[in-house]
Amino acid sequence: MKNILSMSQLSNQDVQNFINSALEFKNGRTSDIGKNKFAVNMFFENSTRTKSSFQVAEMKLGMQQIVFDAGKSSTKKGESLYDTCRTLESVGANLAVIRHSQDEYYQELLNKNFNIPLINAGDGAGQHPSQSLLDLMTIQEHFHRLDGLKVAIIGDLSHSRVAHSDAEILTQLGSQVYFGGLQAWYTSEFQAIGPHKTVDELCKEMDVVMLLRVQHERLSQEENAEFSKEKYFEQYGLDMRRVNLMKENAMIMHPAPVNRGAEIADEVVECDKSYIFKQMVNGTFIRMAMIEAVLKGE
């Protein structure tokens, strides 16, 4: 496994191997597989959690980092993504972690002479494999299984790479996936996976309630002008009233950043059922497992 680009490339056993490896790291296993190797994190979209946890994961594995600032790179002079990546490979990078606004940006690299391992840290509204794997790890830690669970994904489905990645792999692993949020975001892709229900209905029935923020940067000016945070929260947001409808053992998840008062109430973010910050903890360990795997070629 030289590259990790999409959840569709992973088998159920691949997923379990990543989770097992990440749990070993969480329980104290160490590795110096990255010693004397260089990583470059190329983020062309803003990021806090994903970028910082990849940085920490790389350092824990002994890697050094090549500092890359997309806003000050030669891409601003018209250099292609491929030429930028080949340049960084030429100066000594052994691993590239890339987030880009273009869906499947990596096809440009795979079809040319780019030879170092690549991990997709998010492509447009396409896929986000490291987030999906840390979500699966967090769910398995809690329920000790991934099959037979009922999982709701609520929010801006059509613009979310997390929604695409998680819905696909959870179904493959045997969970039942349901959806909530604006009907307009419940596109044919999601209709083929599971039903759409009200947030109250989902809170009563689900084992996992996963919230997504509204991605205003991907909405049109007209859509943003018509959006009301208060109305959205009233209809689709998770407040303590809805939390109290949930099963005793149910989980609340969110890939973050959270928009408090839009899709989630302030007091819900760190309530007893919330696993939002536990997801972030697991993010470092699952990314260590991913980096180790591509450096080994496994």
N, C-alpha and C positions, 0 to 999 in steps of 0.2 A: 504494500500500500504506500506508494510514493507520495500521493496527494490525497487530501481529504477535502472534497469539494461540495458534496451534496449527500443528504441522508439516503437518497435513492441508491447510492453505490454500496450501502452497508447492509449486510445480512443481519438477522437476529443475533447470530453468534458473534459477529463483529461488535455489535452494540454491547453485548454482555461482556466481551473481552475488555472493551474500553472502560466500562463501569467497574469491573473487577480490578483493573490496573489502577484506576483513580482511587478506589477504596484502599488499595494497598498503600498508595502515596499518602492518603489521609491518615492512615494508621501508622505512618512512620517510615515506610520504605523510602530509600534515597537512590539516586542514580546520578552518575557523572557523565552520562552519554553525550552531553553537550560540551564537555570540556574541550577547549581549543577550537570551538566552532562559533560562528557568528549568525545571529538572527536579525532580520530586518522586518519591522512591523510597518506596513504601508497602509495607512488609514486615510482614505480620500473622503470619508464621512466622519462626522464627530462620534466620539466614543469615550466613555469613562470605564465601565466595567470590563468590556471585552479587551480593550487595549491594555489596561493596567494588569489584568489577570494573565494575559499572554506574556507580558513583560516579567511578572513575578514567576510564572511557570518556567520561562526560559532561564532566568537566573537560578532558580532552584535546581535546574538540570545542568548548571555549570556553563551556560552559554553567555557570550558577550553580545552586546547589541550595537548595531549600526543605526545611528540616529537618522530618522527620516521624517521630514516635515513636508507634507504634500503641498502646502501653501507656498513653500519656498523652493520647491523642486523644479527641475527643468520641464516638467509637464506643463508648467505655466508658460513656457516658451514654445509650446507646441510639440514637445517630445511625446511619442506614443508610450502607452503603458508597457508594451513589449520592450522597447528600447531602454526604458528606465529600469525594468527588471533585469535585462541582460547586462546593463551597466553594473548593477549591484551584485549580480552573480560574478561578474568579471573581477570586481574588487575584493571578493572573498566571502560573500554571503553564502551560508550553507542551508538556510531556511528562509522562506518568505511567507509572511502572514499578511493577507491583503483583504481590506474592506473597500468596496467600490460601489458607486451608485448605479452602475450599469448591470443589468441582469446578465448572468453567465459571462462576466468579463473575462473569466479564465480561459474561455475557448480560444481567445486570441493568443494565449501563451502556450496552450497545449498543442496547437497546430503549428507551432514554430519551434525554434531551437532553444527552449528554456529548460534547463536540466536539473535545477535544485528542487527539493520538496516544497510543495505549496499547500498551505491550509487556508481555506476560504473562511474569512471572518465576517462574511455577509456580502451578498451581491444583490443590490437593488431591492426589489420586493420578491426575490427568489428564494434563497436558502440561507440558513444560519446553523451549520452542523454543530459547532461547539456549544451554542446555546441549547440546542435540542438535546444533546447528549448530557449536559449538566441537568437539564430538566428531568430526563429519564433517571439519572442517578439519584436525584432528590426524591422522586416518587418511589423508586425501588427501596431506598433507605427507610422510607416511612411505612410502606405497605408490604415490603419483602417480595414483591411481584410487580409485573407490569401487565399481565394478561387479566382479562375479566373485570377491569376497572371502568368506571364511567367518568369521562373527562370532558369538561366544558371549556371551550375557548371562546371568550367574549370580547368583542371590540372591533377594531379596524382590521378585519380579516384580509381583505383584498390587497392591502398595501403592506402586509406584515410577512416578512420572511420567516419569523418564528411560527406563525400560524401555518404556513405551508409546510415547514419542516416537521413540526410536532404532529400535525394532523396525519401526515403521511406515515410517519414511523410508528406512532401509537396504534394506528389501525393495523399496520403490519405485525405489531407485537401482540395483538389480541385485545386491545382496549376498545371500548365503544366511545366514539368521539361525537360530541354534540356542539352546537354553535349558538351564539347569541350576539346581539348588537343590531346595528342598522341593517334592515333587510337588503339595502342596496349593496352592502359589502359581502352578502352571502351569495357568492357567485356560483356558477355551475360546478366549478372544481370542488367546492365544499359541499354542495348539494349532493354530489356523488358519494360523499363520505358519511354524512350523518345529518340528522334533522336540526332545524332551527327552533328554539323555544324562547320563552320570556326568561328574564333573569331570575324572577321569583321561582319559576318552575325548575330551572337549572339548579338553583341553590338548594332546593328541597331534595333533589334526586342524585346529585353528583358526588363522587369521591374526591375529585379534584376540580377546582374552579380556577381557571387560568385567565387572567385579565391582560388586555393589550391596550396600550395608549393609542390615541388618535394621532396618526402621523400627518400632522398639518403640512410638513414640508413636501408631502407627496400629493396633497389635495390641490385642486384648482383654486384660483382666487375667488371664484363664485362660491365654491363649497365652503371655503374658510369664512367668507363674509356671512354666510347663512348659519354657520355653526354657533350654537349657544351652549356654553359649558354647563350652565345651570340646568337646562332642559335635558342635555345628554346625561348628566349625572342622575337626574330624577328618574329617567327611564331605564338607563343601562348601568349606572354606577353601583358599586358595592359599598353599602353602608352597614352599620351594626345591626339594623333591623334584618337585613338580608343574611348577614353572617349568622344570626340566631336561628335562621331557617335551616342552616346546613346540618349535615350529619355530625355526630360528636367527633368522629375521627377524620373528618374531611380536611382537605388542604386548600389553602389559598396561595396561588403562585402568580408571578408577574416577572417578565424578563427585564423590566426597568429600562429606561428611567420611568418612574411613576409620575403621573400628573395628579397630585392630590386635589380632590374636589372635582375631578373630571370623571375618571373611571373608577376611582377608589377614594374613600373617605380617609382623612388623616388618621383617625383612630384605628382604622382597619390595617394599615400598613404593618404595624408591629403587634397586632393582636395575637392571641394564643394560637389561632389557626393559620397564621401567616408564616409562610416558608420563604419569603422574598429574600431575606438576608442569608438564609441557609443556602439558597440557590447560588448566591454570590460566593460563599465559602467554597462550595463544590466546584465552582467555575475554574478556580486555579488548578485543582487536582485533575479535573477531566482534561484540561488543556495540557497538563504535564503528560498525561497518558497519550494524547494525540501526537504531541511533539515527539515523544519517545518512539511511538509507532512509525512515524514517517522517517525519522532518522535511522531507525533499524531497517526500514523498508518492509515492515510487517503489516 
